[in-house]
C-alpha cells in the first residue's frame, strides 16, 4: 500500500498542471472533512483547494471509493506541497 501511495504522490508531484504554483498552507483533514464522516469528498477538498481537478483527486483515491481517507488526503497534501 505504501508503495502505491508513494507512486501516486510522485505522479501528482510531476503533474504540475494539477495544482497552482503558489505556496499555500496545508489544510487539516478534520477541517476539510466538513460533514465529519471520516473521509474527504472532491467537493470538500475543492472548497480548500479550488485548483484541485477531479483527475488529481482520483489519482490519490487509491481504493476508488470516491472519498479520500486520512492517508490518501495526506498524500494529496504532500504532493501539493511539493509543487
Helices and strands as residue ranges (DSSP letters): H 2-14, G 16-18, H 29-32, H 42-48, H 54-60, H 70-81
